[in-house]
Amino acid sequence: MKRILAGVVLASTAAVSAQAADLAVKAPYLKAPVAAVYDWTGFYIGANVGVGVGRDLTAHAFPAGGTFNTTYLQPQGAIGGGQIGYNWQIGSMFGPMLIGVEADIQGSGVSDGGTTLNSLAGLVNYNQKLDWFSTVRGRVGLVRGPAVAYFTGGYAVGNVKTTVTEGGLVAFDSSKTRSGWVIGSGVEAALGGNWTGKIEYLYLDLGNQTDFFGNQSLRTEVRESIFRVGLNYRIGGNGAYITPPPANWAGLYIGANFGGALGRNSSTASILGLTEQFSLSPDGYVGGGQIGYNWQAANWVFGAEADFQGSTQKDDRTAVFGSNLMYNQKLPWFGTARARIGYSLGSTLFYATGGYAYGNVKTNITTPIVSDTVTRTRSGYAVGGGIETPFQLFGLLGPNWTSKTEYLYVDLGKSDDSFFGGALNSTSKVTEHMLRTGINYHFNQPVVAKY
């Protein structure tokens, strides 16, 4: 999931850095009067909720030193907890800058018990769970008045439980507190008074672990992607700040986007009466364009948007049936057509989105002697949400431009495919988590909405 960091974290922060650099020259998009300058300095405390998705490459050797199976365990589930931090707002050559520290602790229901493979000892089931995790991180971002996009990174610790059951008997059971590092990015914006809301992505690396039991070994890499939204209350913050009237979002817009995506594709392979259950985990970059139209009633914004994306997502490391079946699954392209509903707080738009999704899924399976590929165009749905704010690029772009940071969950359904003339049957349910940033050009006049 490092590609999400490369594809989205840099892009979203670059967007706000461009805004901040131009702040002294250009008036912000959809300018509205404020009662006081927004200042991010001070303590804050808050809560968050979201979803966690693991991409934990696991190699099971039987006997130890050999290679039995290589697959991704993909624990997934809800996460939630609280955070506390402190911000300093300082001036810089690029405009106002935020520097801060934040600590959080999270309860987690992130687990995977659906991976079952065959071995000399019979069916082997793998169960992995992240019970809790905590981070201590620095934050740095560029301020755009009541909105800021930021990098974050630091120390991470969490408890990981792993159980291996062979032939109905527990062969290995471990519960360990593991430590590592975390990086990520987010966008935070004022909601009014001392309240702010944020959307954030974190990538946790809790290290690699090799365990030995009997004459077997199990090597696991714990990598977690966290997508979450949060609410903060700024203690002693600038409560004098009054949210300006809503900006005018009505009209046609067109734009482009770039980001990263992670698949959690529950799959099976059946041959000669034997079946294995596992997950494929294609990840990579996504990028493309979007077009949409908004209607507005006071602060409420209603819209429709369509986008089309190219994708580099692939998983070419999964090997099952004693590593005799090598998978390579790709998602070359996809698109969505979605409704949007949002609420404008000044020139910041918070929105939810959902609708139709379609995409191309290419699955290749290779054995030691033969290879076969099935390509399908599949359809399903997409849901998500995001934050859209003004955007200017060092004076090169006018006041009709905005930038957005958006999370999407895409489900392209389940397919049943035959390989090697029907000798092998494989199913795969394709679900994708993606975070992307984009810029939009609005064809309307950038005025404050009147009502």
VOMIBA-727850 format. One record per residue (C-alpha): x, y, z; residue number from 1. Coordinates in pm, 1 decimal. Layout:
REM residues N
(atom (X, Y, Z), NUM)
...
REM end
This chain:
REM residues 451
(atom (0.0, 0.0, 0.0), 1)
(atom (303.2, 226.5, -22.8), 2)
(atom (168.4, 325.9, -363.1), 3)
(atom (-121.3, 500.9, -189.7), 4)
(atom (136.9, 713.1, -9.3), 5)
(atom (321.6, 785.2, -332.6), 6)
(atom (5.2, 842.5, -533.3), 7)
(atom (-213.4, 1034.3, -290.1), 8)
(atom (-20.8, 1165.7, 7.2), 9)
(atom (219.0, 1369.7, -205.4), 10)
(atom (-48.6, 1491.2, -441.6), 11)
(atom (-298.0, 1604.1, -177.8), 12)
(atom (-33.9, 1794.5, 18.3), 13)
(atom (106.2, 1948.6, -299.7), 14)
(atom (-238.1, 2082.7, -377.0), 15)
(atom (-262.1, 2277.0, -53.4), 16)
(atom (101.7, 2385.9, -70.8), 17)
(atom (21.8, 2544.6, -405.8), 18)
(atom (-277.3, 2720.2, -252.7), 19)
(atom (-73.3, 2852.5, 37.3), 20)
(atom (207.0, 2977.1, -184.9), 21)
(atom (-41.6, 3183.1, -385.0), 22)
(atom (-236.7, 3310.3, -87.2), 23)
(atom (-84.6, 3655.0, -87.0), 24)
(atom (-143.5, 3707.0, -460.3), 25)
(atom (-482.2, 3555.6, -542.6), 26)
(atom (-810.2, 3570.4, -357.4), 27)
(atom (-929.7, 3221.7, -263.6), 28)
(atom (-1185.4, 3044.3, -480.1), 29)
(atom (-1542.9, 3127.4, -375.5), 30)
(atom (-1422.7, 3399.0, -139.3), 31)
(atom (-1649.2, 3484.2, 150.5), 32)
(atom (-1593.2, 3733.6, 435.6), 33)
(atom (-1481.9, 3604.3, 773.8), 34)
(atom (-1510.3, 3758.7, 1115.9), 35)
(atom (-1156.6, 3663.1, 1220.0), 36)
(atom (-846.9, 3498.1, 1074.7), 37)
(atom (-848.3, 3125.6, 1145.5), 38)
(atom (-556.9, 3014.3, 1367.6), 39)
(atom (-478.3, 2642.3, 1414.8), 40)
(atom (-250.0, 2691.7, 1717.5), 41)
(atom (-343.3, 2505.1, 2036.9), 42)
(atom (-443.7, 2176.0, 2196.4), 43)
(atom (-717.0, 1955.5, 2053.0), 44)
(atom (-887.1, 1629.9, 2142.9), 45)
(atom (-1116.1, 1416.2, 1932.4), 46)
(atom (-1249.1, 1084.2, 1813.3), 47)
(atom (-1236.2, 890.2, 1488.1), 48)
(atom (-1392.9, 593.8, 1312.3), 49)
(atom (-1303.4, 408.4, 995.0), 50)
(atom (-1195.9, 84.7, 832.8), 51)
(atom (-867.8, -104.8, 837.3), 52)
(atom (-742.8, -338.8, 563.6), 53)
(atom (-435.9, -561.2, 602.1), 54)
(atom (-208.9, -681.8, 322.0), 55)
(atom (-4.4, -933.4, 518.1), 56)
(atom (211.4, -1152.7, 294.2), 57)
(atom (241.9, -1494.0, 460.9), 58)
(atom (477.1, -1779.2, 366.4), 59)
(atom (415.7, -2119.0, 527.5), 60)
(atom (695.8, -2374.5, 495.0), 61)
(atom (635.1, -2746.8, 553.1), 62)
(atom (897.2, -2859.2, 643.7), 63)
(atom (1077.2, -2547.6, 766.5), 64)
(atom (1319.5, -2419.7, 506.8), 65)
(atom (1098.7, -2523.6, 214.2), 66)
(atom (805.2, -2341.3, 57.3), 67)
(atom (450.4, -2464.8, 98.0), 68)
(atom (218.9, -2172.4, 17.8), 69)
(atom (252.8, -1797.2, -22.2), 70)
(atom (-61.1, -1590.1, 13.5), 71)
(atom (-188.1, -1261.5, 148.0), 72)
(atom (-382.8, -1267.8, 470.8), 73)
(atom (-618.5, -973.5, 445.7), 74)
(atom (-773.0, -887.6, 780.4), 75)
(atom (-1042.0, -625.5, 744.3), 76)
(atom (-1282.8, -455.9, 983.6), 77)
(atom (-1392.9, -143.4, 1164.7), 78)
(atom (-1158.0, 67.5, 1374.7), 79)
(atom (-1232.6, 347.8, 1616.9), 80)
(atom (-1068.4, 546.1, 1893.3), 81)
(atom (-947.8, 882.1, 2011.6), 82)
(atom (-666.0, 1127.3, 1948.9), 83)
(atom (-502.9, 1420.1, 2126.7), 84)
(atom (-255.8, 1668.1, 1987.8), 85)
(atom (-110.1, 2015.7, 1968.2), 86)
(atom (-64.2, 2243.0, 1666.3), 87)
(atom (162.4, 2539.5, 1605.7), 88)
(atom (79.4, 2773.6, 1316.9), 89)
(atom (385.3, 2959.2, 1187.7), 90)
(atom (472.6, 3171.5, 888.1), 91)
(atom (695.9, 3050.3, 607.8), 92)
(atom (805.7, 3147.5, 257.4), 93)
(atom (518.5, 2930.1, 130.7), 94)
(atom (257.2, 3092.1, 353.0), 95)
(atom (109.2, 2982.9, 687.1), 96)
(atom (235.9, 2639.6, 795.5), 97)
(atom (107.6, 2392.3, 1053.6), 98)
(atom (348.2, 2188.6, 1267.7), 99)
(atom (202.5, 1951.1, 1523.4), 100)
(atom (222.5, 1632.1, 1726.6), 101)
(atom (-58.3, 1378.3, 1772.1), 102)
(atom (-110.1, 1052.8, 1963.5), 103)
(atom (-400.0, 813.9, 1916.4), 104)
(atom (-517.5, 475.8, 2041.7), 105)
(atom (-756.8, 255.4, 1843.9), 106)
(atom (-972.9, -43.3, 1911.1), 107)
(atom (-982.1, -277.1, 1612.3), 108)
(atom (-1204.9, -546.0, 1466.3), 109)
(atom (-962.4, -604.1, 1179.1), 110)
(atom (-947.1, -982.1, 1125.9), 111)
(atom (-924.6, -1256.5, 861.0), 112)
(atom (-1025.2, -1616.5, 927.3), 113)
(atom (-1123.4, -1710.0, 573.1), 114)
(atom (-793.2, -1843.9, 437.2), 115)
(atom (-792.9, -2226.2, 412.8), 116)
(atom (-529.6, -2418.4, 215.6), 117)
(atom (-432.0, -2782.9, 169.3), 118)
(atom (-120.0, -2945.6, 312.9), 119)
(atom (28.5, -3285.3, 401.1), 120)
(atom (-146.1, -3246.0, 738.4), 121)
(atom (-485.0, -3184.8, 575.0), 122)
(atom (-672.9, -2854.3, 558.9), 123)
(atom (-485.2, -2560.4, 709.0), 124)
(atom (-676.6, -2252.1, 829.8), 125)
(atom (-509.0, -1919.7, 902.5), 126)
(atom (-667.0, -1664.9, 1139.2), 127)
(atom (-510.1, -1327.9, 1199.2), 128)
(atom (-643.7, -1033.7, 1399.2), 129)
(atom (-525.2, -684.4, 1491.1), 130)
(atom (-679.4, -625.6, 1836.2), 131)
(atom (-561.0, -268.7, 1889.6), 132)
(atom (-296.2, -23.5, 1776.6), 133)
(atom (-158.2, 313.2, 1876.7), 134)
(atom (55.1, 577.6, 1707.1), 135)
(atom (261.1, 881.4, 1806.5), 136)
(atom (318.7, 1105.4, 1506.3), 137)
(atom (438.7, 1441.7, 1388.2), 138)
(atom (224.5, 1647.9, 1151.3), 139)
(atom (327.8, 1913.9, 899.6), 140)
(atom (103.2, 2090.0, 652.8), 141)
(atom (30.9, 2410.8, 467.5), 142)
(atom (-264.7, 2614.9, 584.9), 143)
(atom (-539.3, 2750.7, 362.6), 144)
(atom (-734.8, 2950.0, 618.0), 145)
(atom (-989.0, 2713.3, 777.1), 146)
(atom (-848.3, 2410.7, 586.2), 147)
(atom (-512.7, 2233.1, 597.2), 148)
(atom (-364.0, 1933.2, 413.0), 149)
(atom (-86.3, 1756.1, 597.2), 150)
(atom (173.3, 1479.7, 609.6), 151)
(atom (199.8, 1269.4, 922.5), 152)
(atom (439.9, 1000.3, 1039.5), 153)
(atom (602.9, 839.9, 1340.1), 154)
(atom (594.6, 538.7, 1571.8), 155)
(atom (329.7, 262.5, 1572.7), 156)
(atom (257.4, -30.1, 1805.0), 157)
(atom (-17.9, -291.4, 1799.9), 158)
(atom (-120.2, -637.1, 1913.6), 159)
(atom (-138.8, -908.6, 1645.2), 160)
(atom (-296.7, -1250.4, 1704.3), 161)
(atom (-217.8, -1536.5, 1463.9), 162)
(atom (-360.2, -1888.6, 1476.4), 163)
(atom (-282.9, -2182.4, 1244.1), 164)
(atom (-519.8, -2481.6, 1258.6), 165)
(atom (-420.2, -2805.2, 1083.3), 166)
(atom (-662.1, -3094.4, 1045.1), 167)
(atom (-894.6, -2936.1, 1302.0), 168)
(atom (-618.0, -2902.4, 1565.5), 169)
(atom (-443.4, -2580.6, 1666.1), 170)
(atom (-82.2, -2615.9, 1551.6), 171)
(atom (27.7, -2259.0, 1623.6), 172)
(atom (-121.4, -1979.6, 1838.3), 173)
(atom (51.8, -1647.2, 1899.0), 174)
(atom (-44.5, -1310.0, 2046.8), 175)
(atom (232.4, -1051.1, 2025.3), 176)
(atom (266.6, -677.6, 2064.6), 177)
(atom (459.3, -560.7, 1761.6), 178)
(atom (606.3, -219.7, 1684.9), 179)
(atom (704.5, -33.4, 1371.6), 180)
(atom (629.4, 288.9, 1190.3), 181)
(atom (340.3, 476.9, 1033.8), 182)
(atom (306.0, 739.8, 760.5), 183)
(atom (5.3, 903.2, 603.6), 184)
(atom (-177.5, 1215.8, 502.2), 185)
(atom (-505.8, 1393.3, 553.6), 186)
(atom (-719.2, 1700.6, 507.3), 187)
(atom (-875.9, 1884.5, 802.0), 188)
(atom (-1125.3, 2170.7, 782.9), 189)
(atom (-1322.9, 2391.9, 1021.8), 190)
(atom (-1682.0, 2297.0, 1094.9), 191)
(atom (-1763.8, 2608.6, 1297.9), 192)
(atom (-1657.5, 2739.1, 1636.8), 193)
(atom (-1382.2, 2518.9, 1781.3), 194)
(atom (-1483.9, 2205.3, 1587.8), 195)
(atom (-1294.2, 2060.0, 1291.3), 196)
(atom (-1343.8, 1748.3, 1078.7), 197)
(atom (-1083.6, 1543.1, 893.0), 198)
(atom (-1040.7, 1258.8, 645.4), 199)
(atom (-715.7, 1064.0, 684.4), 200)
(atom (-516.8, 771.4, 546.8), 201)
(atom (-248.5, 587.5, 748.7), 202)
(atom (-10.9, 310.3, 641.8), 203)
(atom (111.5, 96.0, 934.9), 204)
(atom (414.4, -129.7, 907.4), 205)
(atom (441.1, -355.1, 1213.9), 206)
(atom (740.6, -546.7, 1081.8), 207)
(atom (815.3, -905.4, 977.7), 208)
(atom (798.1, -1212.2, 1200.7), 209)
(atom (915.0, -1571.6, 1149.7), 210)
(atom (782.1, -1835.8, 1391.0), 211)
(atom (874.6, -2205.1, 1410.2), 212)
(atom (641.4, -2480.5, 1530.8), 213)
(atom (717.9, -2849.5, 1495.4), 214)
(atom (906.6, -2887.4, 1169.9), 215)
(atom (721.8, -2594.3, 1011.0), 216)
(atom (781.7, -2220.4, 982.6), 217)
(atom (545.1, -1927.7, 930.4), 218)
(atom (666.0, -1589.2, 810.5), 219)
(atom (423.4, -1295.3, 821.4), 220)
(atom (453.9, -932.9, 715.5), 221)
(atom (202.5, -708.9, 893.5), 222)
(atom (101.5, -412.8, 676.7), 223)
(atom (-221.5, -224.8, 752.0), 224)
(atom (-400.2, 50.2, 559.1), 225)
(atom (-628.3, 269.8, 769.5), 226)
(atom (-898.5, 490.9, 618.6), 227)
(atom (-1078.6, 704.8, 876.6), 228)
(atom (-1273.6, 1022.1, 946.1), 229)
(atom (-1236.0, 1221.7, 1265.8), 230)
(atom (-1384.0, 1503.0, 1470.0), 231)
(atom (-1163.7, 1735.4, 1679.5), 232)
(atom (-1243.8, 1999.2, 1942.2), 233)
(atom (-982.8, 2270.6, 1974.3), 234)
(atom (-935.2, 2356.3, 2342.5), 235)
(atom (-910.3, 2733.7, 2376.4), 236)
(atom (-919.6, 2767.0, 1998.5), 237)
(atom (-1028.3, 3065.6, 1795.7), 238)
(atom (-1398.4, 3044.0, 1874.1), 239)
(atom (-1439.5, 3398.3, 1741.0), 240)
(atom (-1404.7, 3262.7, 1389.8), 241)
(atom (-1742.3, 3268.1, 1218.1), 242)
(atom (-1798.9, 3034.7, 925.3), 243)
(atom (-1872.0, 3249.9, 618.3), 244)
(atom (-2180.9, 3200.5, 400.3), 245)
(atom (-2171.5, 2895.6, 173.5), 246)
(atom (-1986.3, 2924.8, -154.7), 247)
(atom (-2159.8, 2875.2, -488.0), 248)
(atom (-2095.8, 2517.2, -606.5), 249)
(atom (-2375.4, 2504.8, -866.1), 250)
(atom (-2291.5, 2425.1, -1225.9), 251)
(atom (-2075.8, 2210.1, -1451.8), 252)
(atom (-1719.9, 2105.1, -1362.7), 253)
(atom (-1448.0, 1887.7, -1513.8), 254)
(atom (-1120.2, 1763.8, -1367.3), 255)
(atom (-853.8, 1499.4, -1316.6), 256)
(atom (-742.4, 1279.2, -1027.8), 257)
(atom (-458.7, 1056.6, -911.2), 258)
(atom (-418.8, 817.8, -617.8), 259)
(atom (-367.0, 465.2, -493.5), 260)
(atom (-585.3, 157.3, -445.5), 261)
(atom (-579.2, -172.7, -259.5), 262)
(atom (-788.3, -478.8, -349.7), 263)
(atom (-922.5, -733.7, -104.1), 264)
(atom (-1043.9, -1005.6, -337.8), 265)
(atom (-1172.5, -1316.4, -158.9), 266)
(atom (-1098.1, -1610.5, -391.5), 267)
(atom (-1113.2, -1988.6, -424.2), 268)
(atom (-938.6, -2244.6, -645.2), 269)
(atom (-1081.8, -2595.0, -701.0), 270)
(atom (-909.7, -2883.9, -878.8), 271)
(atom (-947.0, -3263.8, -855.1), 272)
(atom (-1201.7, -3228.8, -574.0), 273)
(atom (-974.7, -3008.5, -359.9), 274)
(atom (-1060.4, -2646.3, -279.1), 275)
(atom (-847.7, -2368.5, -131.4), 276)
(atom (-978.2, -2035.0, 3.0), 277)
(atom (-751.8, -1729.2, 2.8), 278)
(atom (-739.7, -1360.0, -88.7), 279)
(atom (-579.7, -1184.8, -383.0), 280)
(atom (-454.5, -834.3, -308.8), 281)
(atom (-381.1, -626.1, -618.7), 282)
(atom (-252.7, -279.2, -534.2), 283)
(atom (-114.3, 7.3, -738.7), 284)
(atom (-178.3, 354.9, -873.9), 285)
(atom (-504.2, 488.4, -1018.8), 286)
(atom (-555.3, 800.5, -1226.8), 287)
(atom (-805.6, 951.5, -1466.2), 288)
(atom (-1064.5, 1220.6, -1518.1), 289)
(atom (-1410.1, 1319.1, -1394.8), 290)
(atom (-1699.7, 1536.7, -1505.9), 291)
(atom (-1997.1, 1642.5, -1299.0), 292)
(atom (-2276.8, 1888.1, -1229.3), 293)
(atom (-2393.6, 2038.2, -899.4), 294)
(atom (-2723.6, 2185.0, -784.4), 295)
(atom (-2737.7, 2389.3, -464.3), 296)
(atom (-3001.6, 2480.5, -204.2), 297)
(atom (-2850.7, 2710.3, 62.4), 298)
(atom (-2566.2, 2506.6, 220.7), 299)
(atom (-2677.2, 2176.6, 65.0), 300)
(atom (-2511.7, 2063.1, -258.3), 301)
(atom (-2654.6, 1785.0, -477.9), 302)
(atom (-2467.7, 1652.2, -778.1), 303)
(atom (-2388.3, 1380.3, -1028.5), 304)
(atom (-2037.9, 1274.6, -1129.9), 305)
(atom (-1884.3, 1025.0, -1372.6), 306)
(atom (-1517.8, 924.5, -1386.3), 307)
(atom (-1293.9, 687.3, -1580.8), 308)
(atom (-965.6, 552.5, -1436.9), 309)
(atom (-658.3, 372.1, -1555.8), 310)
(atom (-498.0, 143.7, -1296.2), 311)
(atom (-166.1, -35.1, -1234.7), 312)
(atom (-313.9, -263.5, -966.5), 313)
(atom (-183.3, -619.6, -961.1), 314)
(atom (-106.4, -913.7, -731.0), 315)
(atom (157.4, -1148.4, -872.4), 316)
(atom (288.2, -1298.1, -545.3), 317)
(atom (9.1, -1538.4, -445.6), 318)
(atom (93.6, -1908.3, -488.3), 319)
(atom (-135.9, -2189.8, -366.4), 320)
(atom (-162.8, -2570.1, -391.0), 321)
(atom (193.0, -2609.2, -268.4), 322)
(atom (304.1, -2311.0, -482.4), 323)
(atom (201.8, -2500.2, -798.0), 324)
(atom (-62.7, -2243.0, -893.4), 325)
(atom (76.2, -1890.3, -937.8), 326)
(atom (-180.4, -1609.4, -960.5), 327)
(atom (-144.2, -1274.7, -1135.9), 328)
(atom (-457.9, -1061.5, -1108.4), 329)
(atom (-485.6, -710.1, -1252.3), 330)
(atom (-745.7, -432.4, -1268.5), 331)
(atom (-638.8, -237.7, -1581.9), 332)
(atom (-925.8, 14.8, -1577.5), 333)
(atom (-1255.3, 102.6, -1409.8), 334)
(atom (-1516.2, 375.4, -1402.5), 335)
(atom (-1804.0, 501.4, -1188.6), 336)
(atom (-2123.7, 705.4, -1226.8), 337)
(atom (-2228.0, 842.5, -887.7), 338)
(atom (-2458.3, 1082.7, -707.9), 339)
(atom (-2309.9, 1329.8, -459.3), 340)
(atom (-2467.6, 1504.1, -161.2), 341)
(atom (-2270.9, 1754.0, 42.4), 342)
(atom (-2281.2, 2044.0, 286.2), 343)
(atom (-2085.2, 2362.3, 226.2), 344)
(atom (-1922.8, 2531.7, 525.1), 345)
(atom (-1792.2, 2851.8, 373.1), 346)
(atom (-1571.2, 2748.9, 81.0), 347)
(atom (-1523.5, 2390.3, 210.0), 348)
(atom (-1754.6, 2115.7, 83.0), 349)
(atom (-1798.7, 1791.4, 281.1), 350)
(atom (-1974.7, 1525.4, 73.3), 351)
(atom (-2084.3, 1162.9, 47.9), 352)
(atom (-2107.6, 980.5, -284.9), 353)
(atom (-2237.1, 653.0, -423.9), 354)
(atom (-2357.1, 480.1, -740.9), 355)
(atom (-2266.9, 243.4, -1025.2), 356)
(atom (-1916.7, 102.2, -1087.3), 357)
(atom (-1768.9, -109.2, -1364.8), 358)
(atom (-1419.9, -236.3, -1445.1), 359)
(atom (-1196.5, -483.6, -1623.8), 360)
(atom (-1048.9, -774.5, -1424.6), 361)
(atom (-770.6, -986.8, -1577.7), 362)
(atom (-671.6, -1310.1, -1398.4), 363)
(atom (-375.5, -1523.9, -1507.4), 364)
(atom (-295.1, -1862.1, -1349.4), 365)
(atom (36.4, -2036.0, -1420.2), 366)
(atom (139.3, -2392.2, -1335.5), 367)
(atom (488.1, -2541.2, -1385.0), 368)
(atom (383.9, -2649.8, -1736.9), 369)
(atom (96.0, -2429.4, -1861.0), 370)
(atom (-64.8, -2086.2, -1825.9), 371)
(atom (-419.2, -1955.5, -1884.5), 372)
(atom (-585.7, -1612.0, -1863.6), 373)
(atom (-948.3, -1501.0, -1820.8), 374)
(atom (-1050.2, -1136.4, -1875.5), 375)
(atom (-1390.7, -1005.0, -1767.5), 376)
(atom (-1566.0, -668.3, -1758.3), 377)
(atom (-1758.4, -663.3, -1432.3), 378)
(atom (-2003.7, -423.9, -1268.6), 379)
(atom (-2114.5, -334.2, -918.0), 380)
(atom (-2128.7, -27.8, -696.1), 381)
(atom (-1910.8, 242.8, -538.9), 382)
(atom (-1958.9, 442.7, -216.2), 383)
(atom (-1739.1, 695.7, -41.2), 384)
(atom (-1689.5, 1053.8, 70.5), 385)
(atom (-1451.4, 1344.9, 56.9), 386)
(atom (-1360.9, 1708.4, 116.1), 387)
(atom (-1335.1, 1971.3, -159.3), 388)
(atom (-1164.6, 2308.3, -107.9), 389)
(atom (-1029.8, 2603.4, -314.2), 390)
(atom (-716.1, 2546.0, -522.4), 391)
(atom (-473.2, 2777.4, -697.5), 392)
(atom (-133.0, 2692.7, -844.4), 393)
(atom (127.0, 2969.8, -795.5), 394)
(atom (-93.2, 3218.3, -979.3), 395)
(atom (-125.8, 2995.8, -1288.1), 396)
(atom (-484.9, 2894.4, -1216.9), 397)
(atom (-780.6, 3124.2, -1165.6), 398)
(atom (-1043.5, 3128.3, -889.5), 399)
(atom (-1263.4, 2863.0, -1055.7), 400)
(atom (-1038.3, 2574.1, -946.1), 401)
(atom (-1087.4, 2341.0, -648.9), 402)
(atom (-903.8, 2038.5, -511.5), 403)
(atom (-1054.3, 1732.1, -342.9), 404)
(atom (-940.7, 1437.2, -134.4), 405)
(atom (-1171.8, 1137.2, -165.8), 406)
(atom (-1211.5, 780.5, -38.5), 407)
(atom (-1401.3, 522.9, -249.3), 408)
(atom (-1500.7, 163.4, -181.6), 409)
(atom (-1567.8, -23.6, -507.5), 410)
(atom (-1737.2, -366.1, -523.7), 411)
(atom (-1730.3, -533.3, -867.4), 412)
(atom (-1904.8, -850.7, -754.1), 413)
(atom (-1809.7, -1216.5, -773.2), 414)
(atom (-1730.6, -1422.8, -1083.8), 415)
(atom (-1684.2, -1797.0, -1143.8), 416)
(atom (-1419.9, -1872.7, -1407.8), 417)
(atom (-1282.7, -2192.3, -1564.8), 418)
(atom (-916.3, -2241.1, -1657.6), 419)
(atom (-724.6, -2506.3, -1849.9), 420)
(atom (-1029.2, -2635.4, -2036.3), 421)
(atom (-1238.6, -2667.5, -1719.5), 422)
(atom (-981.5, -2859.8, -1514.4), 423)
(atom (-952.7, -2570.5, -1268.1), 424)
(atom (-1237.2, -2357.5, -1134.6), 425)
(atom (-1156.9, -2026.5, -965.8), 426)
(atom (-1386.0, -1766.0, -809.0), 427)
(atom (-1297.1, -1412.5, -709.0), 428)
(atom (-1496.5, -1131.5, -544.0), 429)
(atom (-1334.7, -800.2, -634.9), 430)
(atom (-1350.2, -520.9, -376.5), 431)
(atom (-1126.6, -213.6, -381.9), 432)
(atom (-1032.9, 54.1, -129.0), 433)
(atom (-892.1, 369.4, -283.8), 434)
(atom (-785.2, 716.7, -180.3), 435)
(atom (-729.2, 979.0, -445.7), 436)
(atom (-685.2, 1351.7, -485.5), 437)
(atom (-814.4, 1558.3, -775.0), 438)
(atom (-856.3, 1906.2, -916.0), 439)
(atom (-1174.0, 2044.4, -1073.0), 440)
(atom (-1244.9, 2341.9, -1296.0), 441)
(atom (-1589.4, 2494.7, -1233.7), 442)
(atom (-1756.9, 2672.3, -1524.4), 443)
(atom (-1979.7, 2876.1, -1293.5), 444)
(atom (-1899.8, 3220.8, -1159.9), 445)
(atom (-1720.9, 3197.9, -821.2), 446)
(atom (-1963.0, 3397.1, -606.7), 447)
(atom (-2108.3, 3349.5, -261.7), 448)
(atom (-2439.0, 3166.3, -277.2), 449)
(atom (-2747.0, 3382.9, -216.2), 450)
(atom (-3053.6, 3253.2, -33.8), 451)
REM end
